[in-house]
Amino acid sequence: MTHVATLISSPAAPALTPEAIAAARRRLGSGDTVPLDPGVAADLHFVPAAGTDPETDLRITLAGLPLDIVVQPVEGRRKRLLIADMDSTMIGQECIDELAAEIGIKDHVAAITERAMRGELAFEPALRERVGLLAGIDAGVVDRIIAARITLTPGGPELVRTMRANGAYTALVSGGFTVFTGPIAGRIGFDENRANTLLAEDGRLVGRVAEPILGAEAKLASLHELATTRDIPMALTLAVGDGANDLPMLQAAGLGVAFRAKPKVAAAAAARIEHADLTALLYLQGYRRAEFVAA
């Protein structure tokens, strides 16, 4: 079966040189080389020899270069369903930490968030603990936080809009909160969003979240549900995230991508992106830069 090795660097600092491509080509053997974006991304097609580990071989060959490397079969690489995490994936922040900043406890809450995302704490009780600390916050601060402090991860809108333009369905599925996922999903261009509901009374947070909590198993269930209802084979699904609560859906998807992820997640996912932005997920599907739908 023909495979493809996709080499990707950050569009902000192109590092895919002709020398790097030539070294990778020598390691893989004969096959087509397809530029996807000069200096940024290229596909190298090849037929792997039995008993070899081409991705590990390429990482050794290209060690020290700021390149992401993903090897996969050519067949089925263009996906029809995208499931994406929000916090620290589609956006650069953790929304619960930004809420905590409103009452001066961001560092405390962020420490709990970090441990939960690393898989050191169970997600659901850690979320209840952090939400409990937010009791009394004016619910109206969410709009101000989104406007002033939430930044979209570069490449995210292009990823979502290009996939949608090519017939894929896209869903933002977050362990965060609907008050954030609704507006953010709209800005990026997702078809739908799912998250937890923060409870409020008289315009203030009460320190509780509606049950059941959307955690790791609910993300996995969303992947299966959306694939089933749209008659999309699991092999044609794509999931991206960074935390331990994303790992089950990453491992179940046709291609699970750990994006600048916690070590446990990066080690277990089929693909990992550490240097490039979210347009890497388009290059992994064989899209050329000229095919991207601009934000």
C-alpha positions as CSV (number, residue, x, y, z in Angstrom):
1,M,0.0,0.0,0.0
2,T,1.3,3.5,-0.9
3,H,2.0,5.7,2.1
4,V,2.7,9.4,2.3
5,A,5.0,11.3,4.6
6,T,4.0,14.9,5.1
7,L,6.7,17.3,6.3
8,I,5.4,20.6,7.7
9,S,7.0,23.6,9.2
10,S,5.4,26.8,10.7
11,P,4.1,29.1,8.0
12,A,5.4,32.0,10.1
13,A,9.0,30.6,9.9
14,P,9.3,28.3,6.9
15,A,12.0,25.7,7.4
16,L,11.3,23.0,4.9
17,T,14.4,23.3,2.7
18,P,15.3,21.4,-0.5
19,E,18.1,19.8,1.5
20,A,15.6,18.5,4.1
21,I,13.3,17.1,1.4
22,A,16.2,15.4,-0.4
23,A,17.4,13.8,2.9
24,A,13.9,12.5,3.6
25,R,13.5,11.3,0.0
26,R,16.8,9.3,0.3
27,R,15.6,7.7,3.6
28,L,12.2,6.7,2.1
29,G,13.4,5.6,-1.3
30,S,11.8,6.3,-4.6
31,G,8.4,7.9,-5.1
32,D,6.6,11.1,-6.0
33,T,7.4,14.3,-4.1
34,V,4.5,16.8,-4.1
35,P,5.1,20.4,-2.9
36,L,2.0,21.6,-1.0
37,D,3.4,25.0,0.0
38,P,7.1,25.8,-0.9
39,G,9.2,26.1,2.2
40,V,6.3,25.0,4.4
41,A,4.9,21.6,3.5
42,A,5.4,18.7,1.1
43,D,4.2,15.2,0.6
44,L,6.6,12.4,-0.1
45,H,4.9,9.2,-1.4
46,F,6.5,5.9,-0.9
47,V,5.9,2.2,-0.4
48,P,7.2,1.1,3.1
49,A,9.3,-2.0,3.3
50,A,8.1,-4.7,5.6
51,G,9.3,-4.4,9.2
52,T,10.4,-0.7,8.9
53,D,9.2,2.3,10.9
54,P,9.4,5.2,8.3
55,E,8.2,7.9,10.7
56,T,10.9,7.1,13.3
57,D,13.5,6.9,10.5
58,L,12.5,10.4,9.3
59,R,12.6,11.8,12.8
60,I,16.2,10.6,13.1
61,T,17.2,11.8,9.7
62,L,15.6,15.3,10.2
63,A,16.5,15.6,13.9
64,G,17.0,19.2,15.0
65,L,14.9,20.7,12.3
66,P,11.6,22.5,13.3
67,L,9.5,20.1,11.2
68,D,6.4,18.1,12.0
69,I,6.4,14.6,10.4
70,V,3.3,12.5,9.9
71,V,3.2,9.2,8.0
72,Q,-0.1,7.6,6.9
73,P,-1.7,5.6,4.1
74,V,-2.6,7.7,1.1
75,E,-6.0,6.0,0.8
76,G,-8.6,7.7,3.0
77,R,-6.5,10.7,4.0
78,R,-9.1,13.3,2.9
79,K,-11.5,13.4,5.9
80,R,-15.3,14.1,6.0
81,L,-15.7,14.9,9.7
82,L,-13.7,17.1,12.0
83,I,-14.1,17.0,15.8
84,A,-12.0,19.7,17.5
85,D,-11.3,20.6,21.1
86,M,-11.5,24.3,21.9
87,D,-9.2,25.4,24.8
88,S,-5.5,25.5,23.9
89,T,-6.4,23.9,20.6
90,M,-8.7,26.1,18.5
91,I,-8.0,29.1,20.9
92,G,-4.8,30.0,22.7
93,Q,-6.4,30.1,26.2
94,E,-8.2,28.0,28.8
95,C,-11.5,29.8,29.3
96,I,-12.0,28.6,32.9
97,D,-8.6,30.1,33.8
98,E,-9.7,33.4,32.2
99,L,-12.9,33.4,34.3
100,A,-10.8,32.8,37.4
101,A,-8.7,35.8,36.5
102,E,-11.7,38.0,37.2
103,I,-11.5,37.2,40.9
104,G,-7.7,37.0,41.2
105,I,-7.3,33.2,41.4
106,K,-6.1,32.5,37.9
107,D,-2.8,30.9,39.0
108,H,-4.6,28.5,41.4
109,V,-7.2,27.4,38.9
110,A,-4.7,27.2,36.1
111,A,-2.6,24.8,38.2
112,I,-5.6,22.5,38.5
113,T,-6.4,22.8,34.8
114,E,-2.8,21.9,33.9
115,R,-2.9,18.7,36.1
116,A,-6.3,17.7,34.6
117,M,-5.1,18.2,31.1
118,R,-1.9,16.1,31.8
119,G,-4.1,13.3,33.0
120,E,-3.0,13.6,36.6
121,L,-6.5,14.4,37.9
122,A,-9.8,13.0,36.8
123,F,-11.5,15.6,34.5
124,E,-15.0,15.7,36.0
125,P,-14.2,16.3,39.7
126,A,-11.4,18.7,38.7
127,L,-14.0,20.7,36.6
128,R,-16.5,20.7,39.5
129,E,-13.8,22.0,41.9
130,R,-12.7,24.8,39.6
131,V,-16.3,25.8,38.7
132,G,-17.1,25.9,42.5
133,L,-14.4,28.6,42.9
134,L,-16.2,30.8,40.4
135,A,-19.4,31.3,42.4
136,G,-20.5,34.9,42.4
137,I,-18.8,36.1,39.2
138,D,-21.0,38.3,37.0
139,A,-22.0,36.1,34.0
140,G,-21.7,39.2,31.8
141,V,-17.9,39.1,31.9
142,V,-17.9,36.3,29.4
143,D,-18.5,38.7,26.4
144,R,-15.7,41.0,27.6
145,I,-13.3,38.1,28.1
146,I,-14.0,36.8,24.6
147,A,-13.5,40.3,23.0
148,A,-10.4,41.2,25.0
149,R,-8.5,38.1,25.8
150,I,-9.4,35.1,23.6
151,T,-7.3,34.6,20.5
152,L,-7.9,32.2,17.7
153,T,-5.1,29.7,17.0
154,P,-3.6,30.6,13.6
155,G,-4.9,28.4,10.9
156,G,-8.1,27.4,12.6
157,P,-10.6,29.3,10.5
158,E,-8.8,28.1,7.3
159,L,-8.9,24.5,8.5
160,V,-12.6,24.6,9.3
161,R,-13.7,26.6,6.3
162,T,-11.7,24.6,3.8
163,M,-13.0,21.3,5.1
164,R,-16.6,22.6,5.0
165,A,-16.1,23.9,1.5
166,N,-15.1,20.4,0.5
167,G,-18.1,18.7,2.0
168,A,-16.9,17.9,5.5
169,Y,-18.9,18.4,8.7
170,T,-17.2,20.2,11.6
171,A,-18.0,20.2,15.3
172,L,-16.4,22.1,18.2
173,V,-16.6,19.7,21.1
174,S,-15.3,21.1,24.4
175,G,-15.0,20.3,28.0
176,G,-15.4,24.0,28.5
177,F,-18.6,26.0,28.5
178,T,-21.3,26.8,25.9
179,V,-21.1,30.5,26.7
180,F,-17.7,30.4,25.1
181,T,-18.1,27.7,22.5
182,G,-21.2,29.4,20.9
183,P,-19.5,32.7,20.0
184,I,-16.1,31.1,19.2
185,A,-17.6,28.4,17.0
186,G,-19.4,31.1,15.1
187,R,-16.2,33.1,14.6
188,I,-14.3,30.2,13.3
189,G,-17.1,28.7,11.2
190,F,-18.0,25.4,12.8
191,D,-21.2,23.7,11.9
192,E,-22.0,23.1,15.5
193,N,-20.7,23.2,19.0
194,R,-21.1,21.1,22.2
195,A,-19.8,21.9,25.7
196,N,-20.9,22.2,29.4
197,T,-23.4,24.6,30.7
198,L,-22.4,27.0,33.5
199,L,-25.4,27.6,35.8
200,A,-26.3,31.1,36.8
201,E,-28.9,32.8,38.9
202,D,-29.7,36.5,38.8
203,G,-26.9,37.1,36.4
204,R,-24.2,35.5,38.5
205,L,-22.5,32.2,38.3
206,V,-23.6,29.8,41.1
207,G,-20.5,27.7,41.1
208,R,-22.0,24.6,39.5
209,V,-22.2,23.1,36.0
210,A,-25.1,21.2,34.6
211,E,-24.8,17.4,34.8
212,P,-23.8,15.2,33.1
213,I,-20.4,16.8,32.4
214,L,-19.0,16.7,28.9
215,G,-15.7,15.0,29.4
216,A,-13.6,12.4,27.7
217,E,-16.3,9.8,27.2
218,A,-18.8,12.4,25.9
219,K,-16.2,13.6,23.4
220,L,-15.7,10.1,22.2
221,A,-19.5,9.5,22.1
222,S,-19.9,12.7,20.0
223,L,-17.4,11.4,17.5
224,H,-19.2,8.2,17.1
225,E,-22.7,9.8,17.0
226,L,-21.7,12.4,14.4
227,A,-20.0,9.8,12.2
228,T,-23.0,7.5,12.5
229,T,-25.7,10.0,11.8
230,R,-23.9,11.3,8.7
231,D,-22.9,7.8,7.5
232,I,-19.2,8.7,7.6
233,P,-16.8,5.7,8.1
234,M,-14.6,6.2,11.2
235,A,-11.6,6.0,8.9
236,L,-12.7,9.3,7.3
237,T,-12.9,11.2,10.6
238,L,-10.3,13.6,12.0
239,A,-10.0,14.7,15.6
240,V,-7.7,17.3,17.2
241,G,-6.9,18.2,20.8
242,D,-4.3,18.7,23.4
243,G,-5.4,17.3,26.7
244,A,-6.0,14.0,28.4
245,N,-9.7,14.3,28.0
246,D,-9.2,14.4,24.2
247,L,-7.2,11.2,24.1
248,P,-10.1,8.6,23.7
249,M,-11.5,10.5,20.7
250,L,-8.0,11.0,19.2
251,Q,-7.4,7.3,19.4
252,A,-10.8,6.4,17.9
253,A,-10.7,8.8,15.0
254,G,-9.4,7.8,11.6
255,L,-6.7,10.4,12.2
256,G,-6.1,11.7,15.7
257,V,-3.9,14.7,16.0
258,A,-2.2,15.9,19.2
259,F,-1.8,19.6,18.7
260,R,1.0,21.1,20.9
261,A,-0.3,18.6,23.4
262,K,0.5,17.4,26.9
263,P,3.3,14.7,26.8
264,K,0.9,11.9,27.6
265,V,-1.3,12.9,24.7
266,A,1.4,13.5,22.2
267,A,3.0,10.1,23.0
268,A,-0.3,8.2,22.5
269,A,-1.8,10.0,19.4
270,A,-1.3,8.8,15.9
271,A,0.0,12.2,14.8
272,R,1.4,15.1,16.6
273,I,1.9,18.8,15.6
274,E,4.5,20.7,17.6
275,H,5.8,23.4,15.2
276,A,3.1,24.2,12.6
277,D,-0.2,25.9,13.0
278,L,-3.7,24.4,12.4
279,T,-3.3,24.5,8.7
280,A,-1.1,21.4,9.2
281,L,-4.3,19.4,9.4
282,L,-5.1,20.5,5.9
283,Y,-1.6,19.5,4.6
284,L,-2.1,16.1,6.3
285,Q,-5.1,15.6,4.1
286,G,-3.2,16.5,0.9
287,Y,-4.6,20.1,0.5
288,R,-2.3,22.6,-1.2
289,R,-2.0,26.1,0.1
290,A,-3.8,27.4,-3.0
291,E,-6.8,25.3,-2.1
292,F,-7.3,26.9,1.4
293,V,-10.4,28.9,2.0
294,A,-9.3,32.1,3.6
295,A,-10.8,33.3,6.9
